[in-house]
Amino acid sequence: MLLTLSDLKLKPSQSEKTLLSICEKKLRAPCRYFKILKKSLDARDKKEIHWVYTVECSDKPFTPPPRVFEKIKKPMPRVYVVGAGPCGLFAALRLLDHGIKPILIERGKPVEERMKDVETFRTTGKLNVESNVQFGEGGAGTFSDGKLFTQTKSSLNREVLDTFVRFGAPEEVGYLGKPHIGSDNLTKVVRNIRNYILSEGGEVRFSSLFTGAQFKDGKLVSVEINGVREDADELVLAIGHSARDTFEALYNGGFLLEQKEFAAGVRIEHLQSKISKAQYGAGYSALPAADYKLVSHAGERAAFTFCMCPGGEVIPSASEEGGVVTNGMSYFARDGRNANSALVVQVRKEDFGSEHPLAGVAFQRKIERAAYESAGKNYKAPVQLVGDFLADKESYYFGEVKPTYSVGTQFVPMRAILPKVITETLRAALVDMNYRLSGFAAFDAVLTGVETRTSSPVRILRGENFEAAERHGVYPCGEGAGYAGGITSSAADGLRAAEALSKKYF
């Protein structure tokens, strides 16, 4: 008998072995199969914080039947996948499921070499424009918190989580209410996926920049890699939100692109202990590092927190010379001193100052270069204390919260970098958010600029069959193409695009 038991509650001090005892009582027999399907923390009542579980159990051994995929008919199409982020990697995996051996193209380096380049930038400020937090195997999400929680509703989300576990992510990723892998685990998972693609006959090429595509009667006939043409039948474009030169190449190549709204602002840092205490109360030390998600409509525009990294750090994330970009990162243990998140404001098309499809890129670049200029032209980040920001004063010293941005910081008023609508909205939002999370607007909390790469400022138009408008054989997908946001939704979109492509050959 296979049972699913929901709403099982355990105190933080109780062992998960208690769940096994509950199952055996329900089964009235020894438990031969047990699996946690979902686990989430209920902290609504600080006096009664508890874990809530959904589990599956049986008095007989149980193995879920493997999923069988339809294989394509020969001859084998020549399929290129551009970008080895989550979208491109999962697209490649789905193509292999159907018997298609993809050629995976990545402009950056393998994750092992990429880690060295990222560390060099973090410690010395020496930027490699082709191997950094934005570019390289694993995509931008590799150096983040590895959050896999998504608000998008898709039947593929479960498959994405299970696939990460299959390739080496901690098992709890498959059932936690707010799963995260951590940058330390993501690098291992990415390497395992690459090795699998190679073992199944796929091809993976690094330091290979997609520079264009050629068409005959509207149908793809070849792609251009590092300026060299190669015959191609199909092309999956999983290029990531920071592939600005690729956006330009696509625009010049006649692809239909449109502006897409995004958000911009700063990173905000607090002591993790104070965030956890505010969320959980006096017993916070016995619980995982707390996170938060805040939204405010107190200002002229909506403001919200994004990419919250408990126990993490703010990292330098530039991919172009002469611009400062920040992001957040944390390891699986989330045991750093500070908590940080993006604190951003809606950016509208009317802010771009132009109707050109790439005007959003120009808007981002202007802010990033202003941050670079203001902080000394050496990738130091501009910082300001929240108290001084609210009072519109200059900052001169840090309090308890010390910035984690490793290249160095420089006190600079955020009004000198960000548009007025963003700074005024942030001021209103900080006060408003502080009512819901005590201490969020603490005087010594640190604002670090700038956060501009929240999502793609461009959308590559595609039809219901996932093919690009007026460009048959090309499948734009994922965050860079403007159809996803975050690791899980990007991976799911890659699966959908690869599925649509494969159906042409059944």
C-alpha positions in Angstrom: 0.0 0.0 0.0 1.4 3.4 -1.1 0.3 6.3 1.2 0.8 10.0 0.9 0.6 11.8 4.3 0.4 15.6 4.4 0.6 18.3 7.1 2.9 16.4 9.4 4.4 18.8 11.9 7.7 18.5 13.7 9.3 21.0 16.1 12.8 22.1 15.2 14.2 19.9 18.0 12.5 16.8 16.8 14.3 14.2 14.5 12.9 13.4 11.1 13.0 9.7 12.2 9.7 10.6 14.0 8.1 10.7 10.5 9.1 7.1 9.9 7.3 6.1 13.1 4.2 8.0 12.0 4.2 6.2 8.7 4.5 2.8 10.3 1.6 3.5 12.6 -0.5 4.5 9.5 0.7 1.4 7.6 0.4 -0.9 10.6 3.5 -2.6 9.2 7.2 -1.9 8.9 8.0 0.9 6.4 9.9 -0.5 3.3 9.7 2.7 1.3 9.8 6.3 2.6 10.3 9.6 0.7 9.9 13.2 1.8 7.9 15.0 -0.9 7.8 18.5 0.6 9.3 20.3 3.7 8.7 23.9 4.6 9.1 26.0 7.7 6.0 27.6 9.3 7.3 30.7 11.2 4.0 32.7 11.3 3.8 32.2 15.0 7.2 32.8 16.6 6.1 30.9 19.7 5.1 27.8 17.7 7.6 27.5 14.8 7.5 24.1 13.2 8.4 22.2 10.1 5.6 20.9 7.9 6.1 17.8 5.8 4.4 15.8 3.1 5.7 12.2 2.8 5.1 9.1 0.8 5.5 5.6 2.3 4.7 2.0 1.7 4.9 -1.4 3.4 6.5 -2.7 0.2 9.6 -1.6 -1.8 8.6 0.9 -4.4 10.5 2.3 -7.4 8.8 4.9 -9.6 8.7 3.8 -13.3 11.3 5.6 -15.5 10.0 8.1 -18.0 10.4 6.9 -21.6 10.9 9.5 -24.3 10.1 9.1 -28.0 13.2 8.9 -30.1 13.6 10.9 -33.4 13.8 9.3 -36.8 17.1 9.5 -38.7 18.9 11.3 -40.2 20.3 13.1 -37.2 19.7 16.9 -37.4 22.6 19.1 -36.6 21.4 21.1 -33.6 23.4 23.9 -31.9 22.6 25.1 -28.4 24.1 28.5 -27.6 24.7 29.1 -23.9 25.6 26.7 -21.1 23.5 28.2 -18.4 20.5 26.4 -16.9 18.4 27.0 -20.0 21.0 25.7 -22.5 22.0 22.7 -20.3 18.5 21.5 -19.8 17.7 22.0 -23.5 20.7 19.8 -24.3 19.5 17.2 -21.8 16.0 17.0 -23.4 17.5 16.8 -26.9 19.5 13.8 -25.7 16.3 12.2 -24.2 15.0 12.2 -27.8 18.1 10.9 -29.3 19.5 14.2 -30.7 23.2 14.8 -30.0 23.5 18.6 -29.5 26.5 20.8 -30.1 26.6 23.0 -27.0 28.4 26.3 -27.5 29.6 28.5 -24.6 31.4 31.8 -25.0 33.1 31.4 -21.6 35.2 28.8 -20.0 34.5 25.4 -18.2 33.3 26.0 -14.7 36.6 24.9 -13.1 38.6 27.6 -15.0 35.7 30.1 -14.7 35.9 29.8 -10.9 39.5 30.9 -11.0 38.7 33.9 -13.2 35.9 35.0 -10.9 38.1 34.6 -7.8 40.8 36.7 -9.5 38.3 39.5 -10.2 37.0 39.3 -6.6 40.4 39.7 -5.1 42.3 41.9 -7.6 39.7 43.7 -9.7 41.2 42.2 -12.9 38.2 41.5 -15.1 38.1 38.8 -17.9 35.3 40.0 -20.1 34.6 36.4 -21.5 34.9 34.5 -18.2 33.2 36.1 -15.2 30.0 36.0 -13.0 27.9 36.5 -16.2 29.7 34.4 -18.8 30.9 30.8 -18.6 29.6 27.3 -18.0 26.6 27.3 -15.6 25.5 30.8 -16.5 25.0 33.7 -14.1 23.2 31.6 -11.5 26.3 29.6 -10.8 27.6 32.4 -8.6 24.4 33.2 -6.7 22.6 31.4 -3.9 21.4 28.8 -6.4 17.8 29.5 -5.5 15.4 27.0 -7.2 12.2 28.4 -5.8 10.0 29.9 -8.5 6.6 31.5 -8.6 5.9 30.3 -12.1 3.5 27.3 -12.2 4.8 24.6 -14.5 4.6 20.8 -14.5 8.3 20.9 -15.4 9.4 22.5 -12.1 9.5 19.1 -10.4 11.5 17.6 -13.2 14.0 20.4 -12.9 14.5 19.8 -9.2 14.8 16.1 -9.6 17.4 16.5 -12.4 19.5 18.7 -10.2 19.4 16.0 -7.5 20.2 13.4 -10.1 23.4 15.3 -11.0 24.7 15.8 -7.5 22.6 18.4 -5.7 21.7 17.6 -2.1 18.5 15.5 -1.9 16.6 18.1 0.1 16.6 20.3 -3.1 13.9 17.9 -4.3 11.5 18.6 -1.5 12.3 21.8 0.4 9.6 24.5 0.1 12.3 27.1 -0.8 15.2 24.9 -2.2 18.6 26.3 -2.9 21.8 24.5 -4.0 24.5 27.1 -3.1 27.3 28.1 -5.4 29.6 25.5 -4.0 27.3 22.7 -5.0 26.2 24.3 -8.3 29.7 24.1 -9.8 29.8 20.3 -9.1 26.3 19.8 -10.6 27.2 21.8 -13.8 30.4 19.7 -14.3 28.4 16.5 -13.9 25.8 17.6 -16.5 28.6 18.5 -18.9 30.2 15.1 -18.5 26.9 13.3 -19.1 26.3 15.3 -22.3 29.7 14.2 -23.5 29.2 10.6 -22.5 25.9 10.5 -24.5 27.6 11.7 -27.7 26.9 15.4 -27.4 29.6 18.0 -28.1 30.6 20.9 -25.7 32.7 23.7 -27.0 34.1 26.5 -24.7 35.5 29.9 -25.7 33.1 29.7 -28.6 31.2 32.9 -29.3 28.0 32.8 -31.4 28.4 35.7 -33.9 25.5 35.2 -36.3 23.2 32.9 -38.3 22.4 32.5 -42.0 19.1 31.7 -43.6 17.7 30.6 -47.0 14.0 31.4 -47.7 13.6 32.1 -44.0 15.0 28.8 -42.8 18.3 28.3 -40.9 21.1 26.9 -42.9 24.2 27.8 -40.9 25.6 29.4 -37.8 28.6 31.5 -37.2 30.9 30.6 -34.3 33.9 32.8 -33.6 33.3 34.2 -37.1 33.4 30.8 -38.9 30.3 29.4 -40.6 29.1 25.9 -39.8 26.1 24.0 -41.3 23.2 23.9 -39.0 19.6 22.5 -39.1 18.3 23.9 -35.7 19.5 26.5 -33.2 18.5 27.0 -29.6 19.4 30.5 -28.3 19.9 30.3 -24.5 22.1 33.3 -24.4 21.5 34.8 -20.9 20.5 38.3 -19.8 23.9 39.9 -20.2 24.8 38.9 -23.8 24.7 42.4 -25.0 26.9 41.9 -28.0 24.8 38.9 -29.1 21.6 41.0 -28.8 23.2 43.5 -31.1 24.3 40.8 -33.6 20.8 39.4 -33.6 19.3 42.8 -34.2 21.7 43.5 -37.0 20.9 40.1 -38.4 17.2 40.9 -38.8 15.8 39.1 -35.8 12.7 40.8 -34.3 13.5 42.1 -30.8 11.5 44.3 -28.5 12.2 46.3 -25.4 11.4 44.6 -22.1 11.0 46.2 -18.7 13.2 45.1 -15.8 14.2 46.5 -12.4 17.3 48.3 -11.0 18.6 49.5 -7.7 21.1 48.4 -5.1 22.1 45.5 -2.9 21.2 45.9 0.8 23.2 44.2 3.6 22.3 43.5 7.2 23.7 41.3 9.9 22.2 37.8 9.3 21.6 37.3 13.1 19.4 40.4 13.2 17.4 39.3 10.2 16.9 35.8 11.7 15.9 37.2 15.0 13.4 39.5 13.4 11.9 36.6 11.5 12.0 33.8 14.0 12.3 35.4 17.4 14.5 34.4 20.3 15.0 30.8 19.1 16.5 31.8 15.8 19.9 30.2 16.5 18.3 26.7 16.3 16.9 27.4 12.8 18.3 27.9 9.3 19.4 31.4 8.3 16.2 33.3 7.7 15.3 34.8 4.4 12.7 37.5 3.4 10.8 38.7 0.4 9.4 42.3 0.6 7.3 44.4 -1.8 6.3 48.0 -1.4 4.0 50.3 -3.2 4.7 53.3 -1.0 6.6 55.2 -3.6 5.9 56.3 -7.1 6.6 52.8 -8.4 6.7 49.3 -7.1 9.9 48.3 -5.2 10.8 44.8 -4.1 13.6 42.6 -2.8 15.0 40.1 -5.1 17.7 37.3 -5.0 17.9 37.3 -1.2 21.1 35.5 0.0 21.0 34.5 3.6 24.5 34.3 5.1 26.0 35.4 1.8 28.0 38.2 0.2 27.8 40.9 -2.4 30.0 40.1 -5.3 31.4 42.0 -8.3 29.5 40.9 -11.4 30.7 43.1 -14.3 31.0 41.6 -17.7 32.1 44.8 -19.5 35.1 47.1 -19.0 34.2 50.3 -17.2 31.1 49.3 -15.4 30.3 48.3 -11.8 27.6 45.6 -11.4 26.7 43.7 -8.2 25.0 40.5 -7.4 24.5 38.3 -4.3 26.0 34.9 -3.6 25.9 32.4 -0.8 27.1 28.8 -0.2 24.9 25.9 0.7 25.6 26.3 4.4 24.5 30.0 4.3 26.7 30.6 7.3 28.2 34.0 6.5 27.9 37.0 8.8 25.7 39.1 6.6 22.5 38.8 4.7 22.0 40.6 1.5 19.4 41.0 -1.3 18.7 43.2 -4.3 16.5 46.2 -3.4 15.2 47.3 -6.8 12.6 49.5 -8.5 10.6 48.9 -11.6 12.2 50.4 -14.7 9.7 51.3 -17.5 10.2 51.6 -21.2 9.5 55.3 -20.9 12.7 55.6 -18.9 14.8 54.3 -21.8 14.6 57.6 -23.7 14.4 55.7 -27.1 12.2 53.2 -28.9 15.2 51.3 -30.1 14.9 47.6 -29.1 18.3 47.8 -27.3 17.6 51.1 -25.4 17.2 49.1 -22.2 20.8 47.9 -22.5 21.9 51.5 -22.9 20.0 52.5 -19.8 21.7 49.7 -17.8 25.1 50.6 -19.1 24.7 54.3 -18.2 24.1 53.4 -14.6 26.9 50.9 -14.4 29.4 53.4 -15.9 28.3 56.1 -13.5 28.9 53.7 -10.6 32.4 52.9 -12.0 33.3 56.5 -12.4 32.0 57.6 -9.0 33.9 54.9 -7.0 37.4 55.5 -8.6 37.4 53.7 -11.9 38.8 50.4 -10.4 35.7 48.3 -9.9 35.2 49.5 -6.3 31.5 49.7 -5.5 29.8 52.9 -4.3 28.2 52.4 -0.9 26.0 54.4 1.5 24.5 53.7 4.9 20.7 53.4 4.9 20.4 56.0 7.6 22.4 58.5 5.5 20.5 57.6 2.4 17.2 58.3 4.0 18.5 61.6 5.3 20.2 62.4 2.0 23.5 62.8 3.6 27.0 61.5 2.8 28.3 58.5 4.6 31.8 58.5 6.3 32.0 55.3 8.4 30.5 51.9 8.8 28.6 50.6 11.8 28.1 47.0 12.8 27.4 46.0 9.2 30.6 45.8 7.1 30.3 45.4 3.4 31.2 42.1 1.9 32.0 43.4 -1.6 35.6 42.1 -2.0 37.1 44.5 -4.6 36.6 47.4 -2.2 34.1 50.2 -1.6 33.8 53.9 -1.8 31.3 56.1 0.0 29.2 57.7 -2.7 25.6 59.1 -2.4 23.3 56.9 -4.5 21.6 60.0 -5.9 24.8 60.6 -7.8 24.4 57.3 -9.7 20.8 56.3 -9.9 17.9 58.1 -11.5 15.8 60.2 -9.2 12.7 58.1 -9.6 14.7 55.1 -8.3 16.2 56.8 -5.3 13.0 58.4 -4.2 11.1 55.2 -4.6 13.8 53.4 -2.6 13.5 55.9 0.3 9.7 55.3 0.5 10.1 51.6 0.2 12.7 51.3 3.0 10.5 53.0 5.5 7.5 51.0 4.4 9.4 47.6 4.4 10.7 48.4 7.9 7.2 48.1 9.3 7.0 44.5 8.1 10.6 43.5 8.9 11.9 45.2 11.9 15.4 46.6 11.4 15.3 46.5 7.6 15.9 50.3 7.5 18.5 50.1 10.3 20.8 53.1 10.1 24.0 51.0 9.6 22.5 48.7 7.0 24.7 49.1 3.9 23.5 49.9 0.3 25.9 48.8 -2.4 25.5 49.9 -6.0 24.5 49.0 -8.5 22.1 46.1 -9.2 21.1 46.3 -12.9 21.0 42.7 -14.2 17.8 41.6 -12.6 16.5 40.3 -15.9 16.9 40.8 -19.6 16.1 44.3 -21.0 15.3 42.6 -24.4 12.8 40.0 -25.7 13.5 38.0 -28.8 10.1 37.5 -30.4 8.9 33.9 -30.9 5.7 32.1 -31.8 3.7 29.5 -30.0 5.9 26.7 -31.5 8.9 28.5 -29.8 10.5 29.4 -33.1 11.7 32.9 -33.6 9.5 35.2 -35.6 10.4 35.0 -39.3 13.4 32.9 -38.5 12.5 29.2 -38.8 14.8 26.7 -37.1 15.8 29.1 -34.3 14.4 28.7 -30.7 15.0 31.7 -28.4 14.5 30.7 -24.8 15.3 31.3 -21.2 16.1 34.5 -19.3 18.2 36.2 -22.0 15.5 35.8 -24.6 13.0 37.4 -22.2 10.9 34.3 -21.3 12.1 33.3 -17.8 13.6 34.7 -14.6 15.8 32.5 -12.4 17.3 29.1 -12.6 14.2 26.9 -12.4 12.1 28.8 -14.9 15.0 29.1 -17.3 15.7 25.4 -17.1 12.0 24.7 -17.7 11.9 27.0 -20.7 14.9 25.2 -22.1 13.1 21.9 -21.8 10.0 23.3 -23.5 12.0 24.7 -26.4 13.9 21.4 -26.9 10.7 19.5 -26.8 9.1 21.7 -29.5 12.2 21.3 -31.6 12.4 17.5 -31.3 8.7 17.0 -32.3 9.7 18.1 -35.9 11.7 14.9 -36.2 9.3 12.3 -34.7 
